[in-house]
Amino acid sequence: MKKTFVIIWSLVLALLVFGNLFGGDDKAAVEQVIKSAYFNGAFNDLDTESMKKGFHPDFAIFSAKGKKLGKYPIAIWIERTEERKSDPGFDPAQVARDCRITSMDVTGGCATAKVEIFKKRKLVYTDYLSLLKFDDGWKIVAKVYHSHKH
């Protein structure tokens, strides 16, 4: 029994060590940035200060526009978010979203995350976020997405 316990404990310890060596801490940090800057910053709380902290200043949403590449910079997104919040008729319930990270991959200082955004239990967007690790931490640097039409 003691030998089995030692083997199991050694395996658990090894998993914890290897998890941290291979991005365990980074995965948690990436998840935190996405939840703070994107889920709560851009959607549920409209917290533009969290957006400024978690998005790189050169971030943009990229989309296909016919044969052209559409680009929506973070500065405009933050500006429009602040305008929405200051509108006297603004209803925060209208921006509430259920947001989920469905997959994440971290390799060294780069990461990707697949995110699903729901409104009233209906899938509205599937987003693909790209992140890079800078001296001051992880930042979301780009987004491409698919809009689900209902």
N, C-alpha and C positions, 0 to 999 in steps of 0.2 A: 504493500500500500504506500509506504514511504517513497519507494522508488518511482511509482506512478505519479505521485504528487510532485516530486522533484522534476520529472520529465515535463509534466503539464505546466508547472510554474516556469520552467526554462523556455518552453515554447511561447508562453504568454509574454514573457520578458523580451524574447527575441522579436516577436511581432511588434511590440511597442517601440523597441529600438529601431528596427527596420522601417517602421511606419514614419518615425521622425526623420530618419536618414533619407527616405525617399519621398519627402514632400508632405508628411502628415501635418506639420505645423503650417506649411505653405497652403495646403488645402483648406485648413481652417481659416487662415488669413484671407484667402481668395473668397471663400464663402461669406465671411464677415463684410468684406468690401461690397460684394454684390447685394447682400441684404441691406446694408446701410445706405449706400449711394444710389442703388438702382431700385430695389423693392420699396424702400421707405422714402428715399430721396426723390426719385422721379415719379413715384406713384402714390403710395398710401399716405405719406405725411407731407408730400411736396416740400421736402426739406432741402432747399437749394444749397445750404451750407454743407450738408452731407454730400450732395452731388459734387460740389467744388472740391471736396477732399478726396472723393473716390474716383472721379473721372479725370483723366489727363486733360490738360487744356487744349490739346490738339485732337481730342476724341471727336469722332463723327459717326453718325448712323449712315450706312451706305445702302443704296437700293438701286435696282435696275430701272431705268427710265427710257424705255425703248432701246436704243443702241447706246445710250449715255449712262454714265454712273452718277446717280444722285448722291448728294452729300449734305447732311444736316448737322452742322457743328454744335458742340456742347454749349457754346456761348449763347447761341440763339435759343436753344432748348431751355436753358436756365432763365433767360430773359422772358420767354413766353410763360414759363411756369410761374415766375414772380408776378407777371401781369394777371394770370388767371386767379391767383390767390388774392390779389388786391381788388378784383372785381366785386362790387357789392352783392351781386346775384350769385356769387360762387357757392356751390354746394359741394363740400368735401366728399360726400358720399358718392358723387359721380365719378371720382377718380379712384375709388377703392378697388383694389385688385387682389386676387389670390395669386401669389407668385411662387413658383417652385423651380428649384434647380433639379433638372432630371439627369444630368450627367456633367462630369467635370474631369478635366485632364490637366495635370501640372507636370511640366518637364523643365527642371531648372528654374529659370526666371521668366518662363512664359506659361500661360494657361489659357484654356478655353472652357466655356461653360454653355451648355444648352439649357435654356430657361423657357418655361411655359407660363403664360400670363392668362388668367381667367377673369372674366367679369360675369357675375351672376351665374357661376358654374359652367359657363361656356368658354371654350378655348378661343381666345382672341388672337394671340400672337405666339409664335415660336421664335425665340431670339437666340442668336449665337453671339456670345460676348467673347472678345479677345482681351486678355490682360497681360501686362508686363510688370515685372518687379523692378522698381527704381530704388535709389538710395533711401528714399523716404517711405517705401512700402509699395504694395500692389496698387495699380491703377487700371481702370477699364479704359482701353485705348480705341476700341472699335466695336460696332454692332452691325450685324446683318440680320434680317428677319423675314419671316413669312407671316402675312396677315391672313387669318382664317375668316373667310366671309360666311356669315350665317343668314 
